[in-house]
Amino acid sequence: MRYWLELKTALVLSQLGTVSATSREIGVHRATINRRIDTLESAFQTRLFHRHARGFSLTDNGRDIIQVAARADEMFADLQARQRGSAKLVSGTLILTSVAGLAATVMPAITAFQRQHPETKIEFIAEARLLQLETGEAHIAFRGGPAPKEPDYVVIPFRPVRFGLYASKDYIERHGRPDLSDLSELRHHRFIGPSPEQDYPPYTQWIIDNVPEECIALRTGSRHVRTLAICHGVGIGFIDNQHAPFLEELVELLPPADELKVDLWIVTHVDLHRTSKVQAFLEHVQT
């Protein structure tokens, strides 16, 4: 493959940050490192690195190119392992991503996987931004809502997350247990609502239909903050069936139901879907 040696050099440089460290790592002279980077930048007609006193850092264009190179490098490494008959040896780093609120749902699969493959390191990136699998930001993503439609993604159903309505024991002692057979009685209670900026969670419509605006004591888009607020008696609110059973201070008012659920999906990029470590993890997720 043309420029593959230069891309591999740039990949190592992006990881180590300095020409001297890269030179030691791959065993070539510093001048060779600089020449290979110059060759790449000339071929792509763009600057890949910012040069500064502390070393090298990727430009935006460089980051896109290096992420694709990293994905290709993983595919070659996996192919080499299979050719040597060692495809069952799963090692290296597996990068997973989801929004923070899905971590508890994913953690059992991570636990089972690492018990079977202790030599594999897990990097779990939990943030609101959806990482791009096509540029190598992650190997596997867990996403909620409608199934992703990107043409190069492999999408597998995972499991639904259902939400129930809960109050803390302290809240009930102070305000009483709401009678949900008469929803008009909810005007006497306080609720935790979703943030206006939050993606539409499945319980939003129930709150809109049944809870007067003046009864919303707190709004948040954070699962962690919502759970804390409910557990501390700030108000009544919805918690998913992955977290609620572990919170002894809660009283279930409405059980988790199909009407209040979000479907979860396992998403991989077609280029890396068949690699050994991705397939090994998917085996644990789907059992």
Contacts in CASP RR format, 6 or more apart in sequence:
PFRMAT RR
TARGET T0000
AUTHOR 0000-0000-0000
METHOD contacts of the structure
MODEL  1
MRYWLELKTALVLSQLGTVSATSREIGVHRATINRRIDTLESAFQTRLFH
RHARGFSLTDNGRDIIQVAARADEMFADLQARQRGSAKLVSGTLILTSVA
GLAATVMPAITAFQRQHPETKIEFIAEARLLQLETGEAHIAFRGGPAPKE
PDYVVIPFRPVRFGLYASKDYIERHGRPDLSDLSELRHHRFIGPSPEQDY
PPYTQWIIDNVPEECIALRTGSRHVRTLAICHGVGIGFIDNQHAPFLEEL
VELLPPADELKVDLWIVTHVDLHRTSKVQAFLEHVQT
3 39 0 8 1.000
3 40 0 8 1.000
3 43 0 8 1.000
5 36 0 8 1.000
6 36 0 8 1.000
6 37 0 8 1.000
6 39 0 8 1.000
6 40 0 8 1.000
6 43 0 8 1.000
7 40 0 8 1.000
7 65 0 8 1.000
7 66 0 8 1.000
7 69 0 8 1.000
7 72 0 8 1.000
8 26 0 8 1.000
8 69 0 8 1.000
8 73 0 8 1.000
9 22 0 8 1.000
9 26 0 8 1.000
9 28 0 8 1.000
9 33 0 8 1.000
9 36 0 8 1.000
9 37 0 8 1.000
10 36 0 8 1.000
10 37 0 8 1.000
10 40 0 8 1.000
10 48 0 8 1.000
10 49 0 8 1.000
10 65 0 8 1.000
10 66 0 8 1.000
10 69 0 8 1.000
11 66 0 8 1.000
11 69 0 8 1.000
11 70 0 8 1.000
11 73 0 8 1.000
12 22 0 8 1.000
12 25 0 8 1.000
12 26 0 8 1.000
13 19 0 8 1.000
13 22 0 8 1.000
13 33 0 8 1.000
13 37 0 8 1.000
13 49 0 8 1.000
13 56 0 8 1.000
14 49 0 8 1.000
14 56 0 8 1.000
14 58 0 8 1.000
14 66 0 8 1.000
16 22 0 8 1.000
16 25 0 8 1.000
17 55 0 8 1.000
17 56 0 8 1.000
17 57 0 8 1.000
18 54 0 8 1.000
18 55 0 8 1.000
18 56 0 8 1.000
19 30 0 8 1.000
19 33 0 8 1.000
19 34 0 8 1.000
19 55 0 8 1.000
19 56 0 8 1.000
20 30 0 8 1.000
22 33 0 8 1.000
23 29 0 8 1.000
23 30 0 8 1.000
23 32 0 8 1.000
23 33 0 8 1.000
37 48 0 8 1.000
37 49 0 8 1.000
40 48 0 8 1.000
40 65 0 8 1.000
41 47 0 8 1.000
41 48 0 8 1.000
44 61 0 8 1.000
44 65 0 8 1.000
46 59 0 8 1.000
46 61 0 8 1.000
46 62 0 8 1.000
47 59 0 8 1.000
47 61 0 8 1.000
47 62 0 8 1.000
48 58 0 8 1.000
48 59 0 8 1.000
48 61 0 8 1.000
48 62 0 8 1.000
48 65 0 8 1.000
48 66 0 8 1.000
49 56 0 8 1.000
49 57 0 8 1.000
49 58 0 8 1.000
49 59 0 8 1.000
49 62 0 8 1.000
50 56 0 8 1.000
50 57 0 8 1.000
50 58 0 8 1.000
50 59 0 8 1.000
58 66 0 8 1.000
63 135 0 8 1.000
64 135 0 8 1.000
67 135 0 8 1.000
67 136 0 8 1.000
67 137 0 8 1.000
68 135 0 8 1.000
68 136 0 8 1.000
70 136 0 8 1.000
71 135 0 8 1.000
71 136 0 8 1.000
71 269 0 8 1.000
71 271 0 8 1.000
71 272 0 8 1.000
72 271 0 8 1.000
74 272 0 8 1.000
74 275 0 8 1.000
75 271 0 8 1.000
75 272 0 8 1.000
75 275 0 8 1.000
78 87 0 8 1.000
78 275 0 8 1.000
78 276 0 8 1.000
78 277 0 8 1.000
81 87 0 8 1.000
81 89 0 8 1.000
81 276 0 8 1.000
82 276 0 8 1.000
87 276 0 8 1.000
88 276 0 8 1.000
89 119 0 8 1.000
89 276 0 8 1.000
90 117 0 8 1.000
90 119 0 8 1.000
90 120 0 8 1.000
90 276 0 8 1.000
90 277 0 8 1.000
90 280 0 8 1.000
91 117 0 8 1.000
91 119 0 8 1.000
91 120 0 8 1.000
91 277 0 8 1.000
92 119 0 8 1.000
92 120 0 8 1.000
92 121 0 8 1.000
92 277 0 8 1.000
93 120 0 8 1.000
93 121 0 8 1.000
93 122 0 8 1.000
93 123 0 8 1.000
94 120 0 8 1.000
94 121 0 8 1.000
94 122 0 8 1.000
94 123 0 8 1.000
94 139 0 8 1.000
94 140 0 8 1.000
94 277 0 8 1.000
94 278 0 8 1.000
94 281 0 8 1.000
95 123 0 8 1.000
95 125 0 8 1.000
95 137 0 8 1.000
95 138 0 8 1.000
95 139 0 8 1.000
95 140 0 8 1.000
96 106 0 8 1.000
96 110 0 8 1.000
96 122 0 8 1.000
96 123 0 8 1.000
96 124 0 8 1.000
96 125 0 8 1.000
96 138 0 8 1.000
96 139 0 8 1.000
96 140 0 8 1.000
96 141 0 8 1.000
96 142 0 8 1.000
96 281 0 8 1.000
97 124 0 8 1.000
97 125 0 8 1.000
97 126 0 8 1.000
97 127 0 8 1.000
97 130 0 8 1.000
97 131 0 8 1.000
97 137 0 8 1.000
97 138 0 8 1.000
97 140 0 8 1.000
97 141 0 8 1.000
97 142 0 8 1.000
98 106 0 8 1.000
98 124 0 8 1.000
98 126 0 8 1.000
98 141 0 8 1.000
98 142 0 8 1.000
98 143 0 8 1.000
99 126 0 8 1.000
99 127 0 8 1.000
99 128 0 8 1.000
99 144 0 8 1.000
100 126 0 8 1.000
100 127 0 8 1.000
100 222 0 8 1.000
100 223 0 8 1.000
100 224 0 8 1.000
101 126 0 8 1.000
101 223 0 8 1.000
101 224 0 8 1.000
102 126 0 8 1.000
102 142 0 8 1.000
102 144 0 8 1.000
102 161 0 8 1.000
102 264 0 8 1.000
103 124 0 8 1.000
103 126 0 8 1.000
104 242 0 8 1.000
104 243 0 8 1.000
105 142 0 8 1.000
105 158 0 8 1.000
105 159 0 8 1.000
105 161 0 8 1.000
105 240 0 8 1.000
105 242 0 8 1.000
105 264 0 8 1.000
106 124 0 8 1.000
106 142 0 8 1.000
109 281 0 8 1.000
109 284 0 8 1.000
109 285 0 8 1.000
110 122 0 8 1.000
110 124 0 8 1.000
112 284 0 8 1.000
112 287 0 8 1.000
113 120 0 8 1.000
113 122 0 8 1.000
113 280 0 8 1.000
113 281 0 8 1.000
113 284 0 8 1.000
114 120 0 8 1.000
114 122 0 8 1.000
116 280 0 8 1.000
116 284 0 8 1.000
117 277 0 8 1.000
117 280 0 8 1.000
120 277 0 8 1.000
120 280 0 8 1.000
125 131 0 8 1.000
125 137 0 8 1.000
125 138 0 8 1.000
130 141 0 8 1.000
130 143 0 8 1.000
131 137 0 8 1.000
131 138 0 8 1.000
131 141 0 8 1.000
133 139 0 8 1.000
133 141 0 8 1.000
133 153 0 8 1.000
133 267 0 8 1.000
133 268 0 8 1.000
133 269 0 8 1.000
133 272 0 8 1.000
134 150 0 8 1.000
134 152 0 8 1.000
134 269 0 8 1.000
136 269 0 8 1.000
139 268 0 8 1.000
139 272 0 8 1.000
139 275 0 8 1.000
139 277 0 8 1.000
139 278 0 8 1.000
140 266 0 8 1.000
140 267 0 8 1.000
140 268 0 8 1.000
140 278 0 8 1.000
140 281 0 8 1.000
140 282 0 8 1.000
141 266 0 8 1.000
141 267 0 8 1.000
141 268 0 8 1.000
142 158 0 8 1.000
142 264 0 8 1.000
142 265 0 8 1.000
142 266 0 8 1.000
142 267 0 8 1.000
143 264 0 8 1.000
143 265 0 8 1.000
143 267 0 8 1.000
144 262 0 8 1.000
144 263 0 8 1.000
144 264 0 8 1.000
144 265 0 8 1.000
145 262 0 8 1.000
145 263 0 8 1.000
145 264 0 8 1.000
145 265 0 8 1.000
146 263 0 8 1.000
147 155 0 8 1.000
147 263 0 8 1.000
147 265 0 8 1.000
148 155 0 8 1.000
148 265 0 8 1.000
148 267 0 8 1.000
152 269 0 8 1.000
152 270 0 8 1.000
152 271 0 8 1.000
153 267 0 8 1.000
153 268 0 8 1.000
153 269 0 8 1.000
153 270 0 8 1.000
154 267 0 8 1.000
154 268 0 8 1.000
154 269 0 8 1.000
154 270 0 8 1.000
154 273 0 8 1.000
155 265 0 8 1.000
155 266 0 8 1.000
155 267 0 8 1.000
156 265 0 8 1.000
156 266 0 8 1.000
156 267 0 8 1.000
156 268 0 8 1.000
156 282 0 8 1.000
156 286 0 8 1.000
157 263 0 8 1.000
157 264 0 8 1.000
157 265 0 8 1.000
157 266 0 8 1.000
158 263 0 8 1.000
158 264 0 8 1.000
158 265 0 8 1.000
158 266 0 8 1.000
158 285 0 8 1.000
159 264 0 8 1.000
160 258 0 8 1.000
160 261 0 8 1.000
160 262 0 8 1.000
160 263 0 8 1.000
160 264 0 8 1.000
161 240 0 8 1.000
161 241 0 8 1.000
161 242 0 8 1.000
161 261 0 8 1.000
161 262 0 8 1.000
161 264 0 8 1.000
162 240 0 8 1.000
162 241 0 8 1.000
162 256 0 8 1.000
162 257 0 8 1.000
162 258 0 8 1.000
162 260 0 8 1.000
162 261 0 8 1.000
163 201 0 8 1.000
163 202 0 8 1.000
163 203 0 8 1.000
163 238 0 8 1.000
163 239 0 8 1.000
163 240 0 8 1.000
163 241 0 8 1.000
163 256 0 8 1.000
163 260 0 8 1.000
163 261 0 8 1.000
164 203 0 8 1.000
164 238 0 8 1.000
164 239 0 8 1.000
164 240 0 8 1.000
164 241 0 8 1.000
164 244 0 8 1.000
164 252 0 8 1.000
164 253 0 8 1.000
164 254 0 8 1.000
164 255 0 8 1.000
164 256 0 8 1.000
164 257 0 8 1.000
164 260 0 8 1.000
165 180 0 8 1.000
165 203 0 8 1.000
165 236 0 8 1.000
165 237 0 8 1.000
165 238 0 8 1.000
165 252 0 8 1.000
165 253 0 8 1.000
165 254 0 8 1.000
166 230 0 8 1.000
166 236 0 8 1.000
166 237 0 8 1.000
166 238 0 8 1.000
166 239 0 8 1.000
166 244 0 8 1.000
166 247 0 8 1.000
166 250 0 8 1.000
166 251 0 8 1.000
166 252 0 8 1.000
166 253 0 8 1.000
167 177 0 8 1.000
167 178 0 8 1.000
167 230 0 8 1.000
167 233 0 8 1.000
167 235 0 8 1.000
167 236 0 8 1.000
167 237 0 8 1.000
167 250 0 8 1.000
167 251 0 8 1.000
167 253 0 8 1.000
168 230 0 8 1.000
168 231 0 8 1.000
168 232 0 8 1.000
168 233 0 8 1.000
168 235 0 8 1.000
168 249 0 8 1.000
168 250 0 8 1.000
168 251 0 8 1.000
169 249 0 8 1.000
169 250 0 8 1.000
169 251 0 8 1.000
170 232 0 8 1.000
170 233 0 8 1.000
170 249 0 8 1.000
171 230 0 8 1.000
171 233 0 8 1.000
171 234 0 8 1.000
171 235 0 8 1.000
171 236 0 8 1.000
172 251 0 8 1.000
174 233 0 8 1.000
175 188 0 8 1.000
175 189 0 8 1.000
175 190 0 8 1.000
177 251 0 8 1.000
177 253 0 8 1.000
178 185 0 8 1.000
178 186 0 8 1.000
178 188 0 8 1.000
178 189 0 8 1.000
178 236 0 8 1.000
178 253 0 8 1.000
179 185 0 8 1.000
180 186 0 8 1.000
180 253 0 8 1.000
180 254 0 8 1.000
183 210 0 8 1.000
186 210 0 8 1.000
186 211 0 8 1.000
186 212 0 8 1.000
186 215 0 8 1.000
187 212 0 8 1.000
187 215 0 8 1.000
189 215 0 8 1.000
189 235 0 8 1.000
189 236 0 8 1.000
190 215 0 8 1.000
190 216 0 8 1.000
190 217 0 8 1.000
190 234 0 8 1.000
190 235 0 8 1.000
190 236 0 8 1.000
191 207 0 8 1.000
191 211 0 8 1.000
191 215 0 8 1.000
191 216 0 8 1.000
191 217 0 8 1.000
191 235 0 8 1.000
191 236 0 8 1.000
191 237 0 8 1.000
192 216 0 8 1.000
192 217 0 8 1.000
192 218 0 8 1.000
192 219 0 8 1.000
192 220 0 8 1.000
192 226 0 8 1.000
192 229 0 8 1.000
192 230 0 8 1.000
192 234 0 8 1.000
192 235 0 8 1.000
192 236 0 8 1.000
192 237 0 8 1.000
192 238 0 8 1.000
193 207 0 8 1.000
193 211 0 8 1.000
193 216 0 8 1.000
193 218 0 8 1.000
193 219 0 8 1.000
193 220 0 8 1.000
193 226 0 8 1.000
193 237 0 8 1.000
194 200 0 8 1.000
194 201 0 8 1.000
194 203 0 8 1.000
194 204 0 8 1.000
194 207 0 8 1.000
194 219 0 8 1.000
194 220 0 8 1.000
194 221 0 8 1.000
195 219 0 8 1.000
195 220 0 8 1.000
195 221 0 8 1.000
196 219 0 8 1.000
197 221 0 8 1.000
198 221 0 8 1.000
201 238 0 8 1.000
201 262 0 8 1.000
202 260 0 8 1.000
202 261 0 8 1.000
202 262 0 8 1.000
203 238 0 8 1.000
203 260 0 8 1.000
206 238 0 8 1.000
206 260 0 8 1.000
207 216 0 8 1.000
217 229 0 8 1.000
217 234 0 8 1.000
217 235 0 8 1.000
218 229 0 8 1.000
218 234 0 8 1.000
218 235 0 8 1.000
220 226 0 8 1.000
220 229 0 8 1.000
223 240 0 8 1.000
223 243 0 8 1.000
226 237 0 8 1.000
226 238 0 8 1.000
226 239 0 8 1.000
227 239 0 8 1.000
227 243 0 8 1.000
227 247 0 8 1.000
229 235 0 8 1.000
230 236 0 8 1.000
230 237 0 8 1.000
230 239 0 8 1.000
230 250 0 8 1.000
231 247 0 8 1.000
231 249 0 8 1.000
231 250 0 8 1.000
236 253 0 8 1.000
238 260 0 8 1.000
239 247 0 8 1.000
239 250 0 8 1.000
240 256 0 8 1.000
241 256 0 8 1.000
244 250 0 8 1.000
244 252 0 8 1.000
244 256 0 8 1.000
254 260 0 8 1.000
266 282 0 8 1.000
266 285 0 8 1.000
268 278 0 8 1.000
268 282 0 8 1.000
272 278 0 8 1.000
273 279 0 8 1.000
END
